[in-house]
Amino acid sequence: MSVKLAKGVNLHILPTKKYKTVRILIRFNTLLDRRTITKRTLLSSLLETNSLNYPDQTQISERLAEMYGASFGFNVNKKGNLHWLNLSMSIVNDNYLNQSHVLEEAVAFIKEILFAPHIVEGHFDQETFDREKENTGAYIESVMEDKQAYAALSLQNLYFDESDAQKIPSFGTLEDLKKETSRTIADYYYEMMAKDQIDIFILGDVEEEMTAKLIAELPFTEREAGVGEVFYHHTIDNVIKERSEREELAQSKLNIAYDTNVFYGEASYFALQVFNGLFGGFPHSKLFMNVREKENLAYYASSSLDTFRGMLTVQTGIDGKNREKVLHLIAKELENIRKGEVSEEELQQTKAMLKNQYLLSLDNAGSVLEGAYMDFLLPETVLEPEEWLRRLEAVTLKEIQKVANQVKMQAIFFLEGEQKNG
């Protein structure tokens, strides 16, 4: 059941008896913009930790405990050209309790959090703001201190150098965080509440009409519907971008980015999935078996896809002196797939792993919600499970070779580890 609550505000109710809990997802969706990414991250922390009537985290925790241990939180992420700020809540199903109204209480709690933030005289409570700004800064620093994450983000920065918004992390930067004040974030809160497209998803054993009536009480106003093109198309460069850095590390990181020119929902999507599984997506893949196991040249070696930006990345942890050997071996494994040097066993094992992943996702509440969102955002890509599995099974070696042949290397980031002296 989908209901338009106001222009640009949609409710989607997914009734199911599969889960003992009811999941609520409210997604604020806007175009990715360097000027607002960090604002949204800091705002999500401020909304999660307090409100006017729950001025500290302790009071929020106590209220959640009263709702039979409900869980609640905010996060941000990006998908192609879009930036999402998400409110998630999980509550016990009222059907398992006597004389309870947990869903009703949860909606009232969400209303308090979203529509009564701790803003006084046009700015967020200063003490709270200072603490959350410091916490957000500490979080960004902690991610950058994780060298595997740092290498992945540095590769992204190098690969997307034509787009200021695409090249920075979904949570923003310390540089942009420093500019924010309790007033600028309050101003942005009002802008987001007025302009973002909003989709509300309810998953669980709920009565649809009653639930729709409850959610309709949230006082969202009308806004422009739709947010623009979701897919980001990278400008292919004939020159491979390279950057190297040195740090005191026991293990060097060699990360590579490729343009695939294949996007979610396209005809070649399934062939790309199988290609990635064969190349580096699974423990039986060529990168894992040959670069890591057989040649013993990597501590880890894998590949992953971003089908909303047409991107494939390879991540490896290596001994720095083996950089050229590893690059050569990765290129060789890609070439082997291009030539069709894939055994029937490798092909069937990869399809079986992808099938298993997909079937598990159908039982995972978070995956079900994300799937429902994508179905709403891109209705032309909707597939029934039987059709999804049929298309996966139908992928041929020739289709995999075709995908492999259009994969183009675009960027190499190398974080070289140096041993400490003495």
C-alpha positions as CSV (number, residue, x, y, z in Angstrom):
1,M,0.0,0.0,0.0
2,S,1.4,3.4,-1.0
3,V,-0.2,6.7,0.0
4,K,0.7,10.2,-1.0
5,L,0.5,12.2,2.3
6,A,1.5,15.5,0.6
7,K,3.3,16.5,-2.5
8,G,6.8,15.0,-2.3
9,V,5.8,13.0,0.9
10,N,5.0,9.3,0.4
11,L,4.0,6.5,2.8
12,H,4.6,2.8,1.9
13,I,3.2,0.1,4.1
14,L,4.6,-3.4,3.7
15,P,2.4,-5.8,5.7
16,T,4.0,-9.1,6.6
17,K,3.8,-11.7,9.4
18,K,7.4,-12.7,8.9
19,Y,8.9,-10.5,11.7
20,K,8.0,-10.1,15.4
21,T,9.0,-6.4,15.2
22,V,7.7,-3.5,13.2
23,R,10.4,-1.5,11.3
24,I,10.0,2.2,10.4
25,L,12.2,4.0,8.0
26,I,11.9,7.7,7.1
27,R,14.2,8.7,4.4
28,F,15.0,12.4,3.6
29,N,16.3,12.5,0.0
30,T,18.0,15.3,-1.8
31,L,20.6,15.7,-4.5
32,L,24.2,15.2,-3.4
33,D,25.8,18.6,-2.8
34,R,29.2,19.4,-1.3
35,R,27.7,22.3,0.6
36,T,25.2,20.2,2.6
37,I,26.8,16.7,3.1
38,T,28.6,17.6,6.3
39,K,25.6,19.6,7.5
40,R,23.3,16.6,7.2
41,T,25.8,14.4,9.1
42,L,26.0,16.8,12.0
43,L,22.2,17.4,11.9
44,S,21.6,13.6,12.1
45,S,23.6,13.5,15.3
46,L,21.8,16.4,16.9
47,L,18.4,14.9,16.1
48,E,19.4,11.5,17.4
49,T,20.6,12.7,20.8
50,N,18.0,15.2,22.0
51,S,14.9,17.2,21.4
52,L,13.1,20.0,23.2
53,N,11.2,17.6,25.5
54,Y,14.0,15.1,25.7
55,P,17.0,17.5,26.1
56,D,19.6,14.7,26.6
57,Q,20.3,11.2,25.5
58,T,19.5,9.7,28.9
59,Q,15.9,10.9,28.6
60,I,15.6,9.5,25.0
61,S,17.0,6.2,26.2
62,E,14.4,6.1,29.1
63,R,11.6,6.8,26.6
64,L,12.8,4.0,24.3
65,A,13.0,1.6,27.3
66,E,9.3,2.5,28.1
67,M,8.4,1.4,24.6
68,Y,9.5,-2.2,25.4
69,G,13.1,-1.5,24.4
70,A,12.5,0.1,21.0
71,S,15.6,0.9,19.0
72,F,16.1,4.2,17.1
73,G,18.8,6.0,15.2
74,F,19.8,8.2,12.3
75,N,22.4,7.7,9.6
76,V,23.5,9.3,6.3
77,N,24.6,7.7,3.1
78,K,24.7,8.4,-0.6
79,K,23.5,6.5,-3.7
80,G,24.6,7.8,-7.1
81,N,23.6,11.5,-7.3
82,L,21.5,11.3,-4.1
83,H,22.2,11.9,-0.4
84,W,20.0,10.3,2.2
85,L,19.4,11.1,5.8
86,N,17.6,8.2,7.4
87,L,15.6,7.8,10.6
88,S,15.2,4.1,11.5
89,M,13.1,2.6,14.4
90,S,12.3,-0.9,15.4
91,I,9.5,-1.7,17.8
92,V,7.9,-4.8,19.2
93,N,4.7,-5.8,17.5
94,D,1.6,-4.8,19.5
95,N,0.1,-8.2,18.7
96,Y,2.5,-9.8,21.1
97,L,1.6,-7.5,24.1
98,N,-1.6,-7.0,26.1
99,Q,-3.3,-3.6,25.9
100,S,-0.3,-1.9,24.3
101,H,-0.1,0.9,21.8
102,V,3.6,0.8,20.9
103,L,3.1,1.8,17.3
104,E,1.1,4.8,18.3
105,E,3.7,5.8,20.9
106,A,6.5,5.3,18.3
107,V,4.8,7.7,15.9
108,A,4.4,10.3,18.7
109,F,8.1,9.8,19.6
110,I,9.1,10.4,15.9
111,K,6.9,13.5,15.8
112,E,8.7,14.8,18.8
113,I,12.2,14.1,17.4
114,L,11.5,15.5,13.9
115,F,9.3,18.4,14.6
116,A,10.5,19.6,18.0
117,P,14.3,19.7,17.9
118,H,16.3,21.4,20.6
119,I,16.3,24.8,18.7
120,V,15.8,28.0,20.8
121,E,15.8,31.5,19.3
122,G,16.9,30.2,15.9
123,H,19.9,28.0,16.9
124,F,20.5,24.6,18.4
125,D,21.2,24.4,22.1
126,Q,24.8,25.5,22.2
127,E,26.1,23.0,24.8
128,T,24.5,20.1,22.8
129,F,25.7,21.5,19.5
130,D,29.3,21.8,20.7
131,R,29.3,18.2,22.0
132,E,27.9,16.7,18.9
133,K,30.2,18.7,16.6
134,E,33.1,17.4,18.6
135,N,31.7,13.8,18.4
136,T,31.2,14.1,14.6
137,G,34.7,15.4,14.2
138,A,36.1,12.5,16.3
139,Y,34.1,10.0,14.1
140,I,35.4,11.5,10.9
141,E,39.0,11.3,12.3
142,S,38.5,7.7,13.4
143,V,37.4,6.6,9.9
144,M,40.5,8.3,8.4
145,E,42.7,6.5,10.9
146,D,41.4,3.1,9.6
147,K,43.9,2.8,6.8
148,Q,41.7,0.4,4.8
149,A,38.9,2.9,4.8
150,Y,41.3,5.8,4.2
151,A,42.7,4.0,1.1
152,A,39.1,3.4,-0.2
153,L,38.1,7.0,0.3
154,S,41.4,8.3,-1.2
155,L,40.8,6.2,-4.3
156,Q,37.2,7.7,-4.5
157,N,38.7,11.2,-4.2
158,L,41.1,10.5,-7.0
159,Y,38.6,8.8,-9.3
160,F,35.9,11.5,-9.1
161,D,38.1,14.5,-9.3
162,E,35.6,16.1,-11.8
163,S,32.9,16.2,-9.1
164,D,33.3,17.9,-5.7
165,A,30.3,16.1,-4.3
166,Q,31.1,12.6,-5.5
167,K,34.7,12.6,-4.3
168,I,34.1,13.3,-0.6
169,P,32.7,10.8,1.9
170,S,29.0,10.5,2.5
171,F,29.6,11.8,6.0
172,G,31.5,14.9,4.9
173,T,34.8,16.4,5.9
174,L,36.5,18.0,8.9
175,E,37.2,21.1,6.8
176,D,33.5,21.6,6.1
177,L,32.5,20.7,9.7
178,K,34.7,23.5,11.1
179,K,32.5,26.1,9.3
180,E,29.3,25.0,10.9
181,T,27.6,26.8,13.8
182,S,24.5,26.1,15.9
183,R,22.7,28.7,13.8
184,T,23.8,27.4,10.3
185,I,22.6,23.8,11.2
186,A,19.3,25.1,12.6
187,D,18.8,27.0,9.3
188,Y,19.6,23.9,7.4
189,Y,17.2,21.8,9.5
190,Y,14.3,24.0,8.4
191,E,15.5,23.8,4.8
192,M,15.6,20.0,4.8
193,M,12.2,19.7,6.5
194,A,10.7,21.9,3.8
195,K,12.5,20.7,0.7
196,D,13.7,17.1,0.9
197,Q,11.6,14.4,-0.7
198,I,10.4,12.1,2.1
199,D,9.5,8.5,2.0
200,I,8.1,6.6,5.0
201,F,8.2,2.8,5.1
202,I,6.5,0.6,7.6
203,L,7.4,-3.1,7.5
204,G,5.6,-5.6,9.8
205,D,2.4,-7.1,10.9
206,V,0.3,-3.9,10.9
207,E,-3.3,-2.9,10.0
208,E,-2.8,-0.8,7.0
209,E,-5.7,1.7,7.3
210,M,-5.0,2.4,11.0
211,T,-1.2,2.7,10.4
212,A,-1.8,5.2,7.5
213,K,-4.1,7.3,9.7
214,L,-1.4,7.4,12.4
215,I,1.4,8.4,10.0
216,A,-0.8,11.0,8.4
217,E,-0.7,12.9,11.7
218,L,3.0,13.8,11.1
219,P,2.8,17.4,9.9
220,F,4.9,17.2,6.8
221,T,4.2,20.0,4.3
222,E,4.1,19.9,0.5
223,R,7.4,20.2,-1.4
224,E,8.6,19.6,-5.0
225,A,8.2,15.9,-5.9
226,G,11.2,14.0,-7.2
227,V,14.9,14.8,-6.8
228,G,16.4,14.2,-10.3
229,E,18.6,11.5,-11.9
230,V,19.8,8.9,-9.4
231,F,22.7,7.6,-11.6
232,Y,26.0,9.4,-11.7
233,H,27.9,8.9,-15.0
234,H,31.7,9.3,-14.6
235,T,33.7,11.0,-17.3
236,I,36.0,8.4,-18.7
237,D,39.6,9.5,-18.8
238,N,42.2,8.0,-21.2
239,V,45.0,8.7,-18.7
240,I,45.0,6.6,-15.6
241,K,45.2,8.8,-12.5
242,E,47.8,7.7,-9.9
243,R,48.6,8.8,-6.4
244,S,50.9,7.4,-3.8
245,E,51.4,8.2,-0.1
246,R,53.7,6.9,2.5
247,E,52.9,6.1,6.2
248,E,54.4,4.1,9.0
249,L,52.4,0.9,8.4
250,A,53.1,-2.8,8.4
251,Q,50.9,-3.4,5.4
252,S,50.6,-1.3,2.2
253,K,47.2,-0.7,0.5
254,L,46.9,-0.9,-3.2
255,N,43.4,0.1,-4.5
256,I,42.3,0.3,-8.1
257,A,39.1,1.9,-9.7
258,Y,37.6,0.9,-13.0
259,D,34.7,2.3,-15.0
260,T,32.2,-0.4,-15.9
261,N,29.6,1.6,-17.8
262,V,26.9,-0.8,-16.4
263,F,24.2,0.5,-14.1
264,Y,21.5,-1.0,-11.8
265,G,18.6,-2.3,-13.7
266,E,20.3,-2.4,-17.1
267,A,20.4,-5.5,-19.4
268,S,24.1,-6.2,-18.5
269,Y,23.5,-5.9,-14.7
270,F,23.4,-9.6,-14.0
271,A,26.4,-10.4,-16.2
272,L,28.3,-7.7,-14.3
273,Q,27.3,-9.3,-11.0
274,V,28.6,-12.7,-12.1
275,F,31.8,-11.1,-13.5
276,N,32.5,-9.4,-10.2
277,G,31.9,-12.6,-8.3
278,L,34.4,-14.4,-10.6
279,F,36.9,-11.6,-10.5
280,G,37.1,-10.7,-6.8
281,G,33.7,-10.8,-5.1
282,F,33.9,-14.2,-3.4
283,P,36.5,-16.4,-1.6
284,H,36.6,-18.6,-4.7
285,S,37.3,-15.7,-7.0
286,K,40.4,-15.3,-9.2
287,L,41.9,-12.4,-7.1
288,F,41.4,-14.3,-3.8
289,M,42.6,-17.7,-5.1
290,N,45.5,-16.5,-7.3
291,V,46.8,-13.2,-5.9
292,R,46.3,-14.1,-2.2
293,E,46.4,-17.9,-2.0
294,K,48.4,-19.2,-4.9
295,E,51.0,-16.5,-5.3
296,N,50.9,-15.4,-1.7
297,L,51.2,-11.7,-2.7
298,A,48.3,-10.2,-0.7
299,Y,47.0,-10.3,2.8
300,Y,43.5,-9.6,1.3
301,A,42.3,-9.1,-2.3
302,S,38.8,-8.5,-3.4
303,S,36.6,-6.5,-5.7
304,S,33.3,-4.7,-5.2
305,L,30.7,-2.9,-7.4
306,D,28.9,0.5,-7.2
307,T,26.1,0.1,-9.8
308,F,24.8,3.6,-9.3
309,R,28.1,5.2,-10.3
310,G,29.2,2.5,-12.8
311,M,32.3,1.8,-10.8
312,L,34.3,-1.3,-9.9
313,T,37.0,-1.2,-7.2
314,V,39.7,-3.6,-6.2
315,Q,41.1,-3.6,-2.7
316,T,44.3,-5.2,-1.7
317,G,46.6,-5.3,1.3
318,I,50.2,-6.1,0.2
319,D,53.9,-5.9,1.0
320,G,54.9,-2.6,-0.6
321,K,57.7,-4.1,-2.6
322,N,55.2,-6.3,-4.5
323,R,53.3,-3.4,-5.9
324,E,54.2,-4.0,-9.6
325,K,53.8,-7.8,-9.3
326,V,50.3,-7.4,-7.8
327,L,49.2,-4.8,-10.5
328,H,50.4,-7.2,-13.2
329,L,48.6,-10.2,-11.6
330,I,45.3,-8.3,-11.3
331,A,45.5,-7.2,-14.9
332,K,46.3,-10.8,-15.9
333,E,43.2,-12.1,-14.0
334,L,41.0,-9.5,-15.7
335,E,42.4,-10.5,-19.1
336,N,41.8,-14.2,-18.3
337,I,38.1,-13.5,-17.9
338,R,38.1,-11.4,-21.1
339,K,39.5,-14.4,-22.9
340,G,36.8,-16.7,-21.4
341,E,39.2,-18.7,-19.2
342,V,36.5,-19.5,-16.7
343,S,35.6,-23.1,-15.7
344,E,32.1,-24.4,-15.6
345,E,32.6,-25.1,-11.9
346,E,33.7,-21.4,-11.2
347,L,30.7,-20.1,-13.2
348,Q,28.2,-22.3,-11.3
349,Q,29.7,-21.7,-7.9
350,T,29.5,-17.9,-8.5
351,K,25.9,-18.1,-9.6
352,A,25.1,-20.2,-6.5
353,M,26.7,-17.7,-4.2
354,L,24.8,-14.8,-5.8
355,K,21.6,-16.8,-5.6
356,N,22.2,-17.5,-1.9
357,Q,23.0,-13.9,-1.2
358,Y,19.7,-12.8,-2.9
359,L,17.6,-15.4,-1.1
360,L,19.0,-14.4,2.3
361,S,18.2,-10.7,1.5
362,L,14.6,-11.6,1.0
363,D,14.4,-12.5,4.7
364,N,16.4,-9.6,6.0
365,A,14.2,-6.7,7.1
366,G,16.8,-4.0,6.3
367,S,17.3,-5.5,2.8
368,V,13.5,-5.7,2.2
369,L,13.1,-2.0,3.1
370,E,15.9,-1.0,0.7
371,G,14.5,-3.2,-2.0
372,A,11.1,-1.6,-1.6
373,Y,12.7,1.9,-1.8
374,M,14.5,1.0,-5.0
375,D,11.3,-0.4,-6.5
376,F,9.6,2.9,-5.7
377,L,12.5,5.1,-6.9
378,L,13.0,3.0,-10.1
379,P,9.7,1.2,-10.9
380,E,11.0,0.2,-14.3
381,T,13.6,-2.1,-12.6
382,V,11.2,-4.1,-10.5
383,L,11.6,-7.9,-10.8
384,E,9.8,-10.7,-9.0
385,P,12.1,-13.1,-7.2
386,E,11.5,-15.8,-9.8
387,E,12.5,-13.5,-12.6
388,W,15.5,-12.2,-10.8
389,L,16.8,-15.8,-10.3
390,R,16.0,-16.7,-13.9
391,R,18.0,-13.8,-15.3
392,L,20.9,-14.7,-13.0
393,E,20.9,-18.3,-14.2
394,A,20.6,-17.2,-17.9
395,V,23.9,-15.3,-17.8
396,T,26.4,-16.7,-20.4
397,L,30.1,-16.7,-20.5
398,K,30.0,-14.5,-23.6
399,E,28.0,-11.9,-21.7
400,I,30.5,-12.0,-18.9
401,Q,33.3,-11.5,-21.4
402,K,31.5,-8.6,-23.0
403,V,31.2,-6.9,-19.6
404,A,34.9,-7.7,-18.8
405,N,36.0,-6.1,-22.1
406,Q,34.3,-2.8,-21.3
407,V,35.8,-2.5,-17.8
408,K,38.4,0.4,-18.0
409,M,41.0,1.1,-15.4
410,Q,40.8,4.8,-14.3
411,A,42.7,5.3,-11.0
412,I,45.3,3.7,-8.7
413,F,45.8,4.7,-5.1
414,F,48.8,3.3,-3.3
415,L,49.4,3.8,0.4
416,E,52.9,2.5,1.0
417,G,53.8,1.2,4.4
418,E,57.1,2.2,5.9
419,Q,58.6,0.4,8.9
420,K,59.6,2.5,11.8
421,N,63.4,3.0,12.2
422,G,65.1,1.8,15.3
